[in-house]
Amino acid sequence: MKDDGRYYIVKKKAVPEVLLKVVEAKRLLDSEKAITVQEATERAGISRSSFYKYKDDIFPFHDNTRGKTITLMLQLDDLPGLLSNVLNHITKYHANILTIHQAIPVNGIASLTLSMDLLPETGNISDMIEDIESIKGIHYTKIIARE
């Protein structure tokens, strides 16, 4: 099955146990400063390879996402106006852009990291990410941090 990058919200009972254990290992890593990945995965009851395989693909959904900061990583073609188009999509959803860093393109592809503040008036975040991913010239989008 091809990964189309869509986001879904599913109830906990529908999530495979290995993914719930990945979430637990991530929680342990976030809450305990001196813990290693090995220790967190052992306590969660999964292998390190399972953790690394799924760590970027699952995170708990919180109803209080607004008022938080998220950081996205995008890979995009080096085309005039493409960054502006991405920023316009974010503006359409009323998110406040905090930081932008675009790496120098290599072979016509650039990496973009941007952080944004999700405000009470910010629209649906999943819809915003899907809109960004649908822009011609965007290769992928990934949430790399949430605070």
N, C-alpha and C positions, 0 to 999 in steps of 0.2 A: 504494500500500500504506500503510495507516494505521500510524503509529508507536505501538506498544503499550508502549514503554519497557522491554521485557525486555532482560536482559543475557545474552550468550552467550559461551562460550569456544570459539574456533576456532583451528586450527593456523595458523601464519604462512603456510604455502603456500596457504591458502584466502582470505587477506585481499588485497583489491585493492591494487595497487602504490601508488595515490594515498594510501591510508590508512597504509601503512607509511612513506611520505614525510612524512606529517603527524606521525607518532610521532617520526621523526628530527628534524624541525624543532622539535618540543617539547623533545626531548632537548638540542638545541643551545641553545635559549633557557634551559633550566634549568642547563646546565653552563657557559655562557659569559656572564658578567655584562654585558658591554658590547655584546652583539649585539642587533641590531634584528630585528623580525619579517621585514622585507624581506630582510635578509641571511640569516637562517635559512632562509627559504623558497627563496631562490635557491640556497643550498648544498645543500638537500634536493632541489631540482629540481621544485618545485611552485609554483603561483601563490599569492599571498596570499589570493585569494578561496577557493581550495580549502582552504587552511589554516583560515580562519575558518569555513568551512562545516562542517568535520569535527572541529575541535579539541576540542570538548566531548563527542564521541561515541566516541573511541577513545583507549585508553591501554594500555600494556603490562601484562600480568598477571604478578604476581610471587608465587611460592610463599611468600615470606617476608612476606606482608601482615600477619600477626599481629605485634603489637608496634609497629604503625604508627598514625598518626593520620589519620583521614579527616574531611573537612568536607562536609556535605550542605547543599543548598539545597532547600527545599520551598516550594511554593505551596499554601496550604490555606484552606478556608473558615473564617470567624470563627464557630466553634461552641464552646459551652462543653464542656470535656472533651476536645477534639480533640488539643490539645498533650499532655495527659496520656496519651492513648491511644498517640500516637507514642512517647513516652518509655517506656511499658510494653512496646511491641514491641522497642525497643532493649535494654531490660533483659532481656527474654526470651532474647536472643541473647548476653547476658553481655558487652556492650560497655560501656566506662566513659565516660560523658558528661562532657566537659570544659567546653564552653561552649554556651550557648543564647542566641540573640538573635531575638526575634520583633518584627517591625516593626508599627507601628500599622496596623490593617486599613484598606484603602481599598476602598469599594464591596463590603464583605463578604468581601474576600480579603486574607489576610496572607502575608507572606514570613517564612520561618523559616530561620535558619542555625544549624546545630549541628555541633560538632566532637566526635569521640569517639575514644577510644583503643581499638584492637583488641587484645585480650588473647589469650594462648594458648588460653584456654577459650572465646573468642568463636566462635559458630557461623558457618555459611556466610554471608558478607557479601551475596552476590547474593540469597540467599533472604530475608535481613533486609530488603533494599531492596525486593524484590518484595512482601513482607508489608506494609511501610509504604505502598507505592503502592496496595495493595488496600484500604486504610482509606477508608471513605466520607468524603468531604470533602477528600481529598488530590487536588490537580490534577496535580502532577508532582513528581518527585524527581530531583535531579541531583547527582552527585559533582563538587564544584568544586575539591577539593584532596586530595592524598594526600602524606603525608610518611613 
